[in-house]
Every structure is written in C-alpha cells, then in structure tokens.
C-alpha cells in the first residue's frame, strides 16, 4: 500500500538541499518505489512531502543513497518523519517532470 511521507528538517538550507539533490540525482535516477516528491522551506526548516510505494522503499532509499549525501553536505541533526497510508492521489493531466 502506498504511503505519504512527511518530513521536517530544521536548519537545512535551500543550498544544502540542492547539493544533496545534485549528488543523489533522484530526478535523473528515480529511487525504487518513489512516486512523488515536493519540497519547500520556511524560515527554520526544509519540508518534504513524498508518496512512496511503501515505508520500506523510502527507508531503503534513505539508507543507501540519501544518508551518505546528507552527511557529505554537512547537514546536522535528524529529520522529523511521519508516514500515513495514502487514501487517494490525483495528478492533473499534463503535469509532469521537475520544476
């Protein structure tokens, strides 16, 4: 069953996010089990909402690909992460790709 992953990571900057994104290349080499990724910032934190095939798929991606890049980028602390079962997903026709 698909899950929604919500993450808040205090202190992460847009520059650090971009460094990790460039290192992991998740837009070019999509992680197994990933369906959707949305990221934004407020004054204190990075926020992410993802849809994954399963919690285990996200955890494998985090351990194998994301954590090494996070460490190399010098990102401190741990994110607050929560998982919920996906009830419904709708994507507007014609909306594709990264932006």
C-alpha positions as CSV (number, residue, x, y, z in Angstrom):
1,X,0.0,0.0,0.0
2,X,1.3,3.4,-0.9
3,X,2.3,5.8,1.8
4,X,2.7,9.6,2.3
5,X,6.0,10.5,3.9
6,X,6.0,13.9,5.7
7,X,9.4,15.3,6.7
8,X,10.5,18.4,8.6
9,X,14.3,19.0,8.9
10,X,15.2,22.1,11.0
11,X,18.2,24.1,9.8
12,X,18.5,22.7,6.3
13,X,19.0,25.4,3.7
14,X,18.0,25.5,0.1
15,X,21.7,25.4,-0.9
16,X,22.2,22.2,1.2
17,X,19.0,20.7,-0.4
18,X,20.3,21.4,-3.9
19,X,23.7,20.0,-3.1
20,X,22.1,16.7,-1.9
21,X,19.8,16.6,-4.8
22,X,22.7,17.0,-7.3
23,X,24.7,14.3,-5.5
24,X,21.9,11.8,-5.2
25,X,20.4,12.6,-8.7
26,X,16.9,11.4,-7.7
27,X,15.3,13.3,-10.6
28,X,17.5,11.6,-13.2
29,X,17.7,8.2,-11.4
30,X,14.4,7.8,-9.6
31,X,14.6,5.7,-6.4
32,X,12.8,2.4,-6.5
33,X,9.3,2.8,-5.0
34,X,9.2,6.6,-5.3
35,X,6.0,8.2,-6.8
36,X,6.1,11.9,-5.9
37,X,8.4,14.5,-4.2
38,X,7.5,18.0,-3.2
39,X,9.9,20.2,-1.1
40,X,9.6,23.7,0.3
41,X,11.2,25.9,3.0
42,X,10.1,28.2,5.8
43,X,12.4,30.4,7.8
44,X,13.5,27.5,10.0
45,X,13.2,24.2,8.1
46,X,13.1,22.1,5.0
47,X,9.7,20.4,4.5
48,X,9.1,17.4,2.2
49,X,6.0,15.5,1.2
50,X,6.6,12.3,-0.8
51,X,4.5,9.5,-2.0
52,X,6.2,6.1,-1.8
53,X,5.2,2.5,-2.7
54,X,5.9,1.7,0.9
55,X,7.7,2.9,4.0
56,X,10.4,0.3,3.5
57,X,11.1,1.7,0.0
58,X,11.7,5.2,1.5
59,X,13.8,3.7,4.3
60,X,16.0,1.8,1.8
61,X,16.5,5.0,-0.3
62,X,17.4,7.0,2.8
63,X,19.9,4.4,4.0
64,X,21.5,3.6,0.7
65,X,21.5,6.9,-1.2
66,X,20.3,9.9,0.8
67,X,22.1,9.5,4.1
68,X,25.7,9.4,2.6
69,X,24.9,12.6,0.6
70,X,23.4,14.3,3.7
71,X,26.5,13.6,5.7
72,X,28.8,14.8,2.9
73,X,26.8,18.1,2.7
74,X,27.3,18.7,6.4
75,X,23.6,18.6,7.3
76,X,23.2,18.3,11.1
77,X,20.5,16.8,13.2
78,X,17.8,14.4,12.3
79,X,14.6,15.0,10.4
80,X,11.1,14.6,11.9
81,X,9.5,11.9,9.7
82,X,5.9,10.6,9.7
83,X,4.2,8.0,7.4
84,X,0.5,7.8,6.7
85,X,-1.4,5.4,4.4
86,X,-2.3,7.1,1.1
87,X,-6.0,7.4,0.6
88,X,-6.1,8.9,-2.9
89,X,-3.7,10.5,-5.3
90,X,-4.7,12.9,-8.2
91,X,-2.3,14.3,-10.7
92,X,-3.7,17.0,-13.1
93,X,-3.4,15.9,-16.8
94,X,-0.4,17.4,-18.5
95,X,1.6,18.0,-15.3
96,X,4.9,16.1,-15.5
97,X,8.5,16.4,-14.6
98,X,10.5,18.5,-12.2
99,X,10.1,22.2,-11.6
